[in-house]
Amino acid sequence: MVVIKGKSVYAAAALGKIAVFDRGEMQVKRSHVDNTDLEYKRYIKARDNAVKQLEELYKKALSEVGETNAQIFEIHSMMVMDDDYNESIENIIRSQGVNAEYAVAVTSDNFSQMFSAMEDEYMRARAADVRDISDRILKNLIGDCSSDDGAVSENSGKAIIAADDLTPGETVTLNKDKVLAFITAGGSANSHTAILARSMNIPAVISLGKDILKPEYDGAYAAVDGYDGTVYINPDEKTIALIKQKIADGDAKRALLAELKGKDDITLDGTPIQLYANIGGISDVGAVMLNDAAGIGLFRSELLYMESSDFPDEETQFRCYKSVLESMGGKKVIIRTMDIGADKQLDYLGIDKEENPAMGYRAIRICLTQTDIFRTQLRALYRASSYGNLGIMFPMIISLDEVRRVREIAAEVCEELKSAEIPMGDKVELGIMIETPAAALISDVLAKEVDFFSIGTNDLSQYTLAIDRQNPKLDDFFDPHHEAVMRLIELTCKNAEKHGIWVGI
């Protein structure tokens, strides 16, 4: 048995034979042309055909993975028509007197290398998109108009698709009935392909390295564990049994969820509620949609900071928030401003060692002290608000003064964006976490200043009971239903209702 570790893109499991994806690599040769005008017209015809093909792919994706994910192909259409891209191809044809195939191939290499060299992970992932649109144009130039599905023929059985990477076009045109999973040597968790895989519920593991494409693995029996990002080639009986159990568990969960989809969420005593999901990043959105959540009640934005070696800039944050808001299609998304500190430390923030970090320099205290960091996040959030239904939530609030200072900074950021004519959403709700006894006890005052409360029961219990929730020695002393905690929750809810705002927990 050979064990290869990668990164999970979609948490599911599969067993079956590997089929190495063969897209029939095109050999592009440089050749001289006498009439560059005719050659450029030849390119334009191939380019326009590519746009038509992308329109068809958009329609296919629309029916299979929804409008948000189908927009990938609209983006590809725009990339095909990009001025810089087209000017590069035209310049190479005319200045060097060469064939269109060569000009497209060189431009593809140059542009994809440019994207690959960028520091931002999202922009690096765009290199695959450049190669995808270029390959599509090249196929039209060469006259190869065959299907993108180069891996699974109509006569073959179900298979685990192995590839160096898969383009969005290749992914959406795969015959889903014949794909058990896909595994790739490279790829990015933020690529369009990864997003599509999650939307189509295909078990997927990426970044496995070139070994996964060894010729001897073609046709080999394999197990894909999309839960922990592991692929087993020629698995032993114990591993096969483990994967079979994971497949069965996944099937049972999906069957249960299918029964509950579309039904109202009502408690046993007949009270209607809304079940929202908590997420840590873009990769969790597929599960939110799959599980029919009413919205996202908590997007832990601090994970963006924790996954970076420096503060994520405004553009990086904007793209992340925008993607989540667009994917949720108008459903409420509550994004919490960075809740750094305590058990979530950043080396690059340079916080001095504290005797009691849970009660130290953290969350809103950092934001109100280092306002440049806070303003950057707020700018990204408000810019993203025009793409969906956004609520912004502030953690670790203990006073009315803090709320007013937060609102003041938020208003200043909005005015800056408005002056720069940058679009924002019409109504962005502002709320606070109720996670300290102080906030719960003055919730009647705080409710007049915000649009909603979200009760953080872990910290509220910790601070109320004076019990470190991360100390296992105190487990016997910790009671999540302690009367003091329940009274604070009750008080918070009553004060919220009194002042006409909603409460999440």
N, C-alpha and C positions, 0 to 999 in steps of 0.2 A: 504493500500500500504506500502510495506517495501522497504526502500532505502538503498543500500549497496555501499560504495565507494571503489574503487580500483585504479589500474593504467592502463591507456590505452596502448595497444600494437599496435593496428591498428585502425585508425580513420574511423569508419563506424558504422552504427546502424542496429539493428535487432529487430524484434518482433516475439514471438513464445513460444512454451512450452519448459520447461527445461527437459532434459534427463540426469540424473546423470550417469556419466561414471562408469561402473562396469567392472573392468578388472579381476574380480575373483581372489582375493588375494590368493597367494600360501602359504600353510602351510608347512613350512620346519621343520622337526624334526631331531634331532641328533640320529644317530644309529651307532652301532659298526660294522666294517667290518673286516673280517679275512685276506682277500687278498687285500692289499693296491695297489699293482701293477695293478690288474684288475680294481680297483675303479678309479685309476688315468687315465687309458686308457678309461674308461667310460666317464670321464670328458673331455678328449681330443676329443672324438667323438662328444660330445655335443657342445664343443667349436667350432670345425670345421664346424658343421652344422650351428651354429650362424653366422659364417663368410659368408657362402653361402647365408643365408637369408639376410644379410646386403648387399651383392652384388646385390640381387634382388631388395631390397629397393632402392639402389643407382640408378638402371636402371629406376625404377618407378619415383623417385624424379627427375631424369634427364629430363624426358619428361614433368613433371608438373611444376617444379620450377627452372629449369636451373642448369648448372654445378656447379656454386659457392655454391648454397644451397644444392645440392646433395652431396657435399663433406662431409657433416655432417656424412654420413654413411661410407665413407672411413675412417674418423677419428675414428668412433666407431669400425671399423674393426681393426685399429691399437691399440686401447685401449684394445680390446679383446686379442690381441697378446702381450700386454705389459709384459715385463719380470717380473717386480715387482709384478704385478697382478697375473700372473701365478705361480710364485714362492711361493706366499703367499698361494694359493689354494693347491698346491702340498705339501707344508710343513704341512699344517693342516691335510690333508688326511693321510700322512705318519707318522707324529709324534704323532697324536692323535688316529689314526686308526678309522677314522669316514667316513661317507658317503660323496660323492661329493657335494650333495645338501647343506649340512650343511657347508662345506668348502667354497662354493661359497657365501652363505648367509652371513657368518661371514666376509669374505673378502670384500664383498659389503658394509656392515655396516662400517667396519673400514676405507675403502678408502673414502666413501662418507662423513663420519664424518670428516676425515682429510681435504677434500676440503671445507666442510661447515664452518670449523673453520678459514679458511684463510681470511685475511683482504681484499684482492683484490676481487672485485665483480665478475669479469670474472671467476676467479678460483672457487669461491663459486658456480657459475652456473654449473660448471663441475660435481658437486655432482650428479645432475640428470642424467648425461650421464653414470656415473658409475652404478647407479641403473638400468638404461635402459639395458646396456649390460649384467649385471648380471641376470636380470629377463629373458632376452632372453635365456641365457644359462640354467637357471633353468627350463624354459618351455621345453627345449629339453631333459633335464635329467628326468623330470617328465613324459614326453611323451605328453605334451599339445602343439600341433603344429597348433592350431587354429589361425585365423586372429587376428591381433592387434586391429581390430575395435570392441571393446567390448561395444560400446555405441549405435550404430545405426544399427538396423537390417534391412534387405532388405524390410521387411513388414511395418516398421514404417515410419511416415512422417518426414518432416524436423523438426529439433530440435536445441535448444541452448544447447550445451554440457557443463555440469558442472563437474569439476573434481578437485581432490586435486592438481594435476599438470598433464601435458601430456608430455610424452616422445617424442622425434623426430619421433621414429618409429610409435607410436600411431597417431601422427599428420598427417604424410604423408600417412598412410593407411586408414584414415577416408574416408568414402564415401562423397566427397565434395558436391554432389548433395543433400545430406540429412542434411548438417550442415549449420545452420543459423549463428551461432557465437559460440565462446567458452569462458567460464568464469572459472577461477581457483582460488582455495583458496590460493595457494602459487604461486611460479614462479618468474622469473627474466626477466626484459626487455632485458637482454643480453643473455638469454638462446637460444639454437638452436631452441627450439620450438617457441619462440617469433619471431625469424628471419623467420622461415618457415611460420608462420601465416601471417606475413606481405607480404611475397612473394606470398602467395596463396590468398591474399585479403580477409581473413576471419576476420570479426569484432571480436575483442578480448579484454577482460579486465582481468587482473591478480591481485594477492595479495588482494583478497576480504575477506580473513579470512575463518575460518572453518564454519561459519554460512551459507555460500552459499551452503553447502552440507547437510543441514537439510533434513531428509527423507520427510518432508511434502512439500518441494519445488520440489520434483520429479514429473513432470507432471504439475506444476503450470505455469500459463501464465506469461511471463516476457518481459521486454524491456531492451535492452542492448544499452547503449550510449557509443560507443567507442571513441567519441570525447572528453568527459570529464571524462571517467572512472567510470561511474555510472551504476548500475544494479537496476532495479525496479521490485520487485516481486508483482504480482497482481496490475499493474499500473492503475491509475484512467484515466478517459477519456481525461483529459487535457494532461497528460503525453503521452498517446497513440497517440494523435493528433500531439504532438511535435515530437515524434520519427518517425511517418509516414512522416512528412514533411522533417526530416533529411534524411530518406531513399530515398525519392523522389529527394531531392536536390543532394544527392550522385549519384543516378542513372543518373540524367541529366548531371552532370559533367563528369561522366565516358563515357556517350554516346558521348558527345562533344569531349572529348579527344581521343576516339576511332576513330573518323572521321579524327583527325589531325595526328594521329600516322603515322610515316614513311614518312610524307610529308616534303619537304624542308621548312626552315624558311626564308621567303623573305618579305621584307618591301613593302609597297604600291608602292614605286618608283622603285622596282625591285632589290633592293640591298640584296644579300644573307647575312644572319647573323647566328650566333649559339646561341641558347638559353640554357644556363646552369642553374643549380639549386644552391641555397644556402642552406646549412645544418648546424645543430648544433651538430650532433652526429650520431652514428650508426643507431639509430631508424628512422632517416629520409631517409635512403637510399632506402627503399622500395617504398616510394612515388616518389623518383627521377626516379627509373626504371619504375614505373607504368605510370608516366607522360612523358616518352620518352625524357627526357632531354639529350642534347648532351654530357653532362658531369657535373661536379661540379665546379662551378666558385668560390665558397667561402665556405670552411669548417671552421667554427668559432671555432678554437681549444680551445679558452679560456673557453668554457663551460665545458670542461674536468676539468679545474682548479676550476671553480665555483661550481661544483658538489662534490668536494672533500674537506675534512677537513684539507688536507695538500697537498703539491705539488705532483701531480701524478708522479710516478717514470717512468724510461725509459721503463720498460717492459709493464706497463699499457698503456702508450701512444702508444708504438709500436703495441700492439695487436689491439688497436682501429683503428689506421691509416691503418694497414694491412687489417683489415676486410673491411673497406670502399673501399680501392684500389682493393682488390680481387673482391668485389661485383660489381664494376663498369666495370669489364672485359675489361680493356684496354682503356676505355674512360678517358679523362683528368680529374684529380682531383687536384684542387688548395687548398692547406691547408695553412691558414694564421697562422703565429706564434702568440703566445698569445697576445691578444689585451686587456690587463688588465689596469684598471685605469679609470678615469672619472666616468661614470655611472656603471662601472663593477668593483667593489671592492672585494678584498680578505682580510678577517680578518687576516689570517695567514701570509700574506705578510708584514703586519705591516707598511703600508704607513701612514705617518703623515697626519693629517688633513690639507687640502690645501684650500686656499681661492678660487682658480679657477682650480679645478681638470681637466677640459676639456683641459686646457693648461698646465697641470702639469706633474708629474712623472708618465708616462704611456707608454704602448706599447713597441716600440723599445727602448725607453729610459731606461726602466727597464731591458730589455734584454742585452743592452750594458753596463749596470752598474753592474748587477748581472749575470755575464756571465756563472756561473755554471748552473743556471736555463735554460739559453738559450742553452747551449751545450747539456744538457740532452734532450731537445726537438728536437734539430737538429739531435742528434744521433738516436732517435726513428724514425724521419722522413726519414732519409737516409736509415736506416735498412728496413723500410717499402717500400721504393722506388722500391725494386726488385720485388714487387708483383703487380705492376700496373704502370700507367702513371701519375707520380707525378710532380706537380709544387709547389714550396714553395714561399709564399708571405709575405713580411715584411711591417707592418703597421706604420703609423705616421712618415714617412721619410720627412726630411726637407733639407738634405744636401748631397752633393757628398761624404763627409768624412764618413757619416753614412753608405752609401751604401758600400764603400770600406772596412770599418771595419766589416760589416756583411759578406761580401764575404770572407774576410780573416779568420774569425772564422769558416765559413762554410767549407772552404778549409782545415783547420786544423782538423776538425771533420772527413771529408772524408778521410784524410790521416791516422788518428787513426784507422778508421774502415778497411781501406785497409790493414794496417799493421797487424791487427788482423785477416785478411782473412775473414771478414764479408761481404757477398754479398750486392751490391747496384745496383740500376738501372743504365743503360748506360747513360741516359741523363735526368737530373733533372733540369727543368727550374727554374730560380730564378727571381722573379719579386717584384715590390713594389706597395704599395697603393699610389695613388695620391689623397690626401685628405687635403692637405694644399695649400694655394696660393703659398707658397715658392716652393713646389715641382712642381706645375704646371708651374711656371714662369721659372724654370731652367730645364724643362723636356727635352730640347734639349741636355743638358749635361748628365742628368741621363739616357737617352735612350741608351747612348753608353756603359753603365755599366750593364744593365739588359736585360732579355729576354722578359719581358712583363710589361705592366702597368695595374693596375686595379683602376678605378676612384671611390672613395668613395664619392658619391654625398651629403650624409647627412652632413658629417663633412666639406667637401669642401664648401658647402653652408653656414654652421654655421660660419666658420672662415672668409670667404670672406665678408659676410654681417654683421658680429659682432652681430649675433642673436643667443641666446641660444635656440637650437631646442627643448629643453625639457620644456621651459617656455610657458605655454598656453596663457599668457597675450600678447605674441608677435606674435601670429598666424596671426593677421591682417597685420603685418609688413613683414612677411616672404613670399618671392616669389621664388619658386623653379626654375623658369625660368628667374630669374634676368639676365640682359644682362652681368653683370660682371661674373657670374657663367658660363654662356654659352660660353663666350669668353675664359675662362680658360680651359673649356672642349675642345673647338675647338683647342686651342693652343697645348694642350696635344696630341690630336689625330694627328695633323699635324706633330709634332715633332717625334711621334712614327712611323708614316708612312715614314718619311724622313730617319729614321735610321733602318727601316726594322723590327720593333717589333710590336707585336699585342697589342690591348687594349681591356680590359673588362670594364664594368660599372655596 
